[in-house]
Amino acid sequence: MPSVFFSKLSLYLDLIRWNRPAGWLLLLWPTLSALWLAADGFPGWHLITVFTLGTILMRSAGCCVNDVADREFDKHVKRTAQRPVTSGRISAREALLVGAVLALAAFGLVLTTNAVTIAWSFAALAVALVYPYAKRYVSMPQAVLGVAFSFGIPMAFAAMLGSVPWQGWALLVGNLFWVLAYDTEYAMVDRDDDLKIGMKTSAITLGRWDVPAVLMFYVVYLALWSWLVQPALARPWAWWLGVAVAGAQVVWHGTLIADRSRDGCFKAFRLNHWVGLAVFVGLALAIGA
């Protein structure tokens, strides 16, 4: 009996990509950055806990929905063919049940905030559910993912202030460009397989302009955030140091994806959370008393 339990637990952990934390870290850093901005400094342990655990839970739930939606396509992609749902080790119904439990747990955390945050959580859930199907109809589905992966920003402002100022939405737009950058790198890994099965991705849409477009997305992200956070900076040098560290990583990523190799593009994608960490640390050190 214990062996059955641990075997099933291992499958569930594989389903939610537990051994690949880069996914939830990509959501976490901009969300925490928004919390620090809204609070003009340390936002308190309650909201840090809510948004950190909520980010992990919702990313995990998103993996469940995504794998069910893409299970037929994933059979034809080298990187995804052995996912638990695709390989038949977990049924689609079971995966959706796991996702629902995780999403409900995340909603329980949101209930400890305020009515505005709770209301926006439904919009965040709707975008997250739409994304897996956008890849069938939208030529740049990474833009839809960008909204889904950036929704923690307005929710952080709502939880801290009880409303979302225009800067919160502007930061979402800026973060969307970062998502476009790293998810295009991700899409470049599977471009050959996606072309065969008719999947739409930014890597396919951009064609030979993919590498310069990725670099441009990074620049727009860092430039927009730099402009938006300026009024809140008590120590601008810390912010610009964070941006410099992030920018150095962007240059390195440019070298990794230059030849469009699977390994180089996948490595660039996996290491993007360090870009977000550099921006968050620079911001956290730059604002507050």
FINU-236775 format. One record per residue (C-alpha): x, y, z; residue in three letters. Coordinates in steps of 0.02 Angstrom, whole numbers. Layout:
N
+--------+--------+--------+-----+
:      u :      v :      w :   r :
+--------+--------+--------+-----+
:      X :      Y :      Z : Ala :
...
+--------+--------+--------+-----+
end
This chain:
289
+--------+--------+--------+-----+
:      u :      v :      w :   r :
+--------+--------+--------+-----+
:      0 :      0 :      0 : Met :
:    135 :    129 :     43 : Pro :
:    222 :     90 :   -122 : Ser :
:     61 :    127 :   -218 : Val :
:     40 :    291 :   -125 : Phe :
:    217 :    348 :   -160 : Phe :
:    205 :    293 :   -341 : Ser :
:     48 :    399 :   -364 : Lys :
:    125 :    545 :   -270 : Leu :
:    276 :    537 :   -386 : Ser :
:    161 :    547 :   -536 : Leu :
:     69 :    697 :   -464 : Tyr :
:    233 :    786 :   -428 : Leu :
:    287 :    752 :   -607 : Asp :
:    119 :    819 :   -668 : Leu :
:    143 :    986 :   -579 : Ile :
:    329 :    997 :   -628 : Arg :
:    383 :    998 :   -445 : Trp :
:    563 :    964 :   -494 : Asn :
:    564 :   1116 :   -609 : Arg :
:    535 :   1268 :   -497 : Pro :
:    586 :   1390 :   -634 : Ala :
:    404 :   1397 :   -689 : Gly :
:    333 :   1466 :   -527 : Trp :
:    485 :   1576 :   -496 : Leu :
:    448 :   1665 :   -660 : Leu :
:    278 :   1712 :   -588 : Leu :
:    340 :   1747 :   -413 : Leu :
:    472 :   1882 :   -441 : Trp :
:    361 :   2009 :   -530 : Pro :
:    222 :   1976 :   -405 : Thr :
:    336 :   2010 :   -257 : Leu :
:    405 :   2163 :   -347 : Ser :
:    227 :   2230 :   -361 : Ala :
:    197 :   2196 :   -176 : Leu :
:    352 :   2293 :   -126 : Trp :
:    304 :   2437 :   -241 : Leu :
:    125 :   2445 :   -176 : Ala :
:    186 :   2442 :      5 : Ala :
:    331 :   2561 :    -28 : Asp :
:    440 :   2433 :     59 : Gly :
:    415 :   2271 :    155 : Phe :
:    232 :   2218 :    131 : Pro :
:    218 :   2103 :    282 : Gly :
:    230 :   1915 :    301 : Trp :
:     45 :   1881 :    275 : His :
:     40 :   1943 :     96 : Leu :
:    212 :   1872 :     56 : Ile :
:    150 :   1701 :    112 : Thr :
:    -16 :   1716 :     20 : Val :
:     62 :   1765 :   -145 : Phe :
:    210 :   1645 :   -135 : Thr :
:    104 :   1493 :    -95 : Leu :
:    -34 :   1552 :   -213 : Gly :
:     91 :   1569 :   -355 : Thr :
:    156 :   1391 :   -328 : Ile :
:    -20 :   1319 :   -316 : Leu :
:    -89 :   1410 :   -469 : Met :
:     62 :   1370 :   -577 : Arg :
:     41 :   1187 :   -527 : Ser :
:   -145 :   1193 :   -568 : Ala :
:   -104 :   1273 :   -735 : Gly :
:     13 :   1128 :   -776 : Cys :
:   -131 :   1007 :   -748 : Cys :
:   -249 :   1100 :   -864 : Val :
:   -114 :   1129 :   -995 : Asn :
:    -66 :    944 :  -1001 : Asp :
:   -247 :    891 :  -1023 : Val :
:   -277 :   1020 :  -1160 : Ala :
:   -117 :    974 :  -1253 : Asp :
:   -114 :    786 :  -1225 : Arg :
:   -142 :    741 :  -1408 : Glu :
:    -16 :    870 :  -1471 : Phe :
:    114 :    824 :  -1339 : Asp :
:    126 :    647 :  -1408 : Lys :
:    215 :    717 :  -1560 : His :
:    338 :    830 :  -1468 : Val :
:    501 :    753 :  -1408 : Lys :
:    510 :    857 :  -1249 : Arg :
:    331 :    821 :  -1191 : Thr :
:    291 :    645 :  -1251 : Ala :
:    321 :    566 :  -1080 : Gln :
:    216 :    685 :   -976 : Arg :
:    100 :    587 :   -859 : Pro :
:    -63 :    630 :   -948 : Val :
:     10 :    614 :  -1124 : Thr :
:     86 :    444 :  -1085 : Ser :
:    -76 :    382 :  -1005 : Gly :
:     -5 :    359 :   -830 : Arg :
:   -133 :    486 :   -764 : Ile :
:   -307 :    506 :   -840 : Ser :
:   -368 :    675 :   -900 : Ala :
:   -507 :    671 :   -771 : Arg :
:   -385 :    636 :   -630 : Glu :
:   -268 :    775 :   -686 : Ala :
:   -411 :    900 :   -691 : Leu :
:   -464 :    846 :   -517 : Leu :
:   -289 :    876 :   -451 : Val :
:   -288 :   1046 :   -537 : Gly :
:   -457 :   1091 :   -461 : Ala :
:   -397 :   1047 :   -285 : Val :
:   -241 :   1153 :   -307 : Leu :
:   -341 :   1300 :   -377 : Ala :
:   -464 :   1290 :   -231 : Leu :
:   -319 :   1291 :   -108 : Ala :
:   -252 :   1447 :   -193 : Ala :
:   -424 :   1527 :   -184 : Phe :
:   -428 :   1489 :      1 : Gly :
:   -272 :   1594 :     20 : Leu :
:   -349 :   1736 :    -82 : Val :
:   -499 :   1736 :     35 : Leu :
:   -383 :   1800 :    173 : Thr :
:   -354 :   1963 :     76 : Thr :
:   -495 :   2081 :     22 : Asn :
:   -646 :   2088 :    -93 : Ala :
:   -553 :   2175 :   -236 : Val :
:   -417 :   2044 :   -240 : Thr :
:   -545 :   1905 :   -233 : Ile :
:   -639 :   1981 :   -381 : Ala :
:   -481 :   1996 :   -486 : Trp :
:   -434 :   1815 :   -446 : Ser :
:   -580 :   1758 :   -555 : Phe :
:   -511 :   1857 :   -702 : Ala :
:   -339 :   1782 :   -671 : Ala :
:   -413 :   1607 :   -671 : Leu :
:   -508 :   1640 :   -832 : Ala :
:   -351 :   1695 :   -925 : Val :
:   -255 :   1545 :   -858 : Ala :
:   -390 :   1428 :   -924 : Leu :
:   -396 :   1512 :  -1095 : Val :
:   -209 :   1504 :  -1129 : Tyr :
:   -191 :   1317 :  -1167 : Pro :
:   -319 :   1335 :  -1306 : Tyr :
:   -248 :   1498 :  -1375 : Ala :
:   -107 :   1399 :  -1453 : Lys :
:   -231 :   1330 :  -1579 : Arg :
:   -298 :   1498 :  -1640 : Tyr :
:   -182 :   1642 :  -1595 : Val :
:    -21 :   1671 :  -1691 : Ser :
:     65 :   1741 :  -1536 : Met :
:    -10 :   1638 :  -1393 : Pro :
:    138 :   1692 :  -1285 : Gln :
:     49 :   1860 :  -1268 : Ala :
:    -99 :   1771 :  -1186 : Val :
:     23 :   1680 :  -1072 : Leu :
:    102 :   1849 :  -1035 : Gly :
:    -62 :   1913 :   -965 : Val :
:    -88 :   1754 :   -864 : Ala :
:     89 :   1755 :   -794 : Phe :
:     78 :   1941 :   -751 : Ser :
:    -90 :   1943 :   -663 : Phe :
:     -7 :   1929 :   -494 : Gly :
:     47 :   2110 :   -518 : Ile :
:   -125 :   2194 :   -513 : Pro :
:   -182 :   2069 :   -381 : Met :
:    -34 :   2119 :   -271 : Ala :
:    -82 :   2302 :   -286 : Phe :
:   -264 :   2258 :   -248 : Ala :
:   -215 :   2160 :    -93 : Ala :
:   -103 :   2300 :    -29 : Met :
:   -204 :   2454 :    -78 : Leu :
:   -382 :   2392 :   -104 : Gly :
:   -375 :   2451 :   -286 : Ser :
:   -265 :   2438 :   -440 : Val :
:   -186 :   2603 :   -496 : Pro :
:   -139 :   2630 :   -678 : Trp :
:     42 :   2591 :   -636 : Gln :
:     -9 :   2415 :   -588 : Gly :
:    -83 :   2384 :   -760 : Trp :
:     64 :   2468 :   -844 : Ala :
:    184 :   2354 :   -750 : Leu :
:     81 :   2206 :   -811 : Leu :
:    107 :   2265 :   -991 : Val :
:    293 :   2284 :   -960 : Gly :
:    305 :   2111 :   -883 : Asn :
:    210 :   2040 :  -1031 : Leu :
:    362 :   2083 :  -1139 : Phe :
:    474 :   1982 :  -1023 : Trp :
:    356 :   1834 :  -1041 : Val :
:    360 :   1856 :  -1230 : Leu :
:    550 :   1849 :  -1221 : Ala :
:    571 :   1693 :  -1117 : Tyr :
:    422 :   1597 :  -1187 : Asp :
:    480 :   1630 :  -1364 : Thr :
:    646 :   1552 :  -1313 : Glu :
:    544 :   1405 :  -1247 : Tyr :
:    445 :   1394 :  -1410 : Ala :
:    607 :   1395 :  -1510 : Met :
:    649 :   1227 :  -1428 : Val :
:    496 :   1143 :  -1504 : Asp :
:    482 :   1239 :  -1667 : Arg :
:    512 :   1090 :  -1782 : Asp :
:    386 :    981 :  -1691 : Asp :
:    257 :   1122 :  -1680 : Asp :
:    268 :   1153 :  -1867 : Leu :
:    228 :    969 :  -1900 : Lys :
:     74 :    966 :  -1789 : Ile :
:      7 :   1138 :  -1836 : Gly :
:     32 :   1223 :  -1667 : Met :
:     44 :   1412 :  -1668 : Lys :
:    188 :   1494 :  -1572 : Thr :
:    282 :   1658 :  -1572 : Ser :
:    440 :   1567 :  -1629 : Ala :
:    350 :   1511 :  -1787 : Ile :
:    263 :   1678 :  -1816 : Thr :
:    424 :   1779 :  -1796 : Leu :
:    524 :   1663 :  -1909 : Gly :
:    701 :   1724 :  -1940 : Arg :
:    667 :   1878 :  -1834 : Trp :
:    647 :   1772 :  -1677 : Asp :
:    817 :   1810 :  -1599 : Val :
:    814 :   2000 :  -1624 : Pro :
:    632 :   2002 :  -1568 : Ala :
:    674 :   1911 :  -1405 : Val :
:    812 :   2036 :  -1367 : Leu :
:    695 :   2180 :  -1407 : Met :
:    563 :   2107 :  -1289 : Phe :
:    691 :   2105 :  -1149 : Tyr :
:    740 :   2286 :  -1182 : Val :
:    559 :   2345 :  -1183 : Val :
:    525 :   2254 :  -1020 : Tyr :
:    674 :   2330 :   -929 : Leu :
:    644 :   2503 :  -1003 : Ala :
:    459 :   2508 :   -959 : Leu :
:    487 :   2447 :   -782 : Trp :
:    630 :   2570 :   -757 : Ser :
:    518 :   2714 :   -810 : Trp :
:    371 :   2656 :   -703 : Leu :
:    466 :   2628 :   -541 : Val :
:    568 :   2790 :   -543 : Gln :
:    451 :   2890 :   -430 : Pro :
:    463 :   2757 :   -294 : Ala :
:    652 :   2742 :   -288 : Leu :
:    736 :   2803 :   -130 : Ala :
:    903 :   2728 :   -184 : Arg :
:    908 :   2730 :   -376 : Pro :
:   1083 :   2655 :   -380 : Trp :
:   1012 :   2490 :   -313 : Ala :
:    881 :   2482 :   -449 : Trp :
:   1006 :   2518 :   -587 : Trp :
:   1125 :   2387 :   -516 : Leu :
:    983 :   2260 :   -526 : Gly :
:    945 :   2313 :   -705 : Val :
:   1129 :   2299 :   -750 : Ala :
:   1136 :   2121 :   -682 : Val :
:    977 :   2077 :   -776 : Ala :
:   1044 :   2160 :   -934 : Gly :
:   1206 :   2061 :   -925 : Ala :
:   1102 :   1902 :   -920 : Gln :
:   1003 :   1960 :  -1071 : Val :
:   1164 :   1979 :  -1169 : Val :
:   1215 :   1804 :  -1116 : Trp :
:   1045 :   1735 :  -1168 : His :
:   1071 :   1815 :  -1337 : Gly :
:   1227 :   1710 :  -1360 : Thr :
:   1135 :   1553 :  -1303 : Leu :
:    994 :   1571 :  -1430 : Ile :
:   1097 :   1644 :  -1573 : Ala :
:   1115 :   1476 :  -1662 : Asp :
:    935 :   1424 :  -1617 : Arg :
:    993 :   1256 :  -1547 : Ser :
:    871 :   1161 :  -1437 : Arg :
:    993 :   1151 :  -1292 : Asp :
:   1040 :   1335 :  -1300 : Gly :
:    861 :   1397 :  -1311 : Cys :
:    802 :   1282 :  -1171 : Phe :
:    946 :   1336 :  -1059 : Lys :
:    905 :   1519 :  -1090 : Ala :
:    723 :   1488 :  -1045 : Phe :
:    763 :   1389 :   -886 : Arg :
:    879 :   1524 :   -819 : Leu :
:    760 :   1669 :   -844 : Asn :
:    705 :   1668 :   -663 : His :
:    875 :   1742 :   -621 : Trp :
:    830 :   1894 :   -727 : Val :
:    672 :   1916 :   -625 : Gly :
:    767 :   1893 :   -463 : Leu :
:    893 :   2028 :   -511 : Ala :
:    752 :   2150 :   -547 : Val :
:    661 :   2107 :   -385 : Phe :
:    816 :   2124 :   -275 : Val :
:    863 :   2289 :   -357 : Gly :
:    688 :   2355 :   -328 : Leu :
:    673 :   2292 :   -149 : Ala :
:    838 :   2374 :   -104 : Leu :
:    792 :   2536 :   -193 : Ala :
:    626 :   2577 :   -111 : Ile :
:    565 :   2606 :     67 : Gly :
:    643 :   2689 :    216 : Ala :
+--------+--------+--------+-----+
end
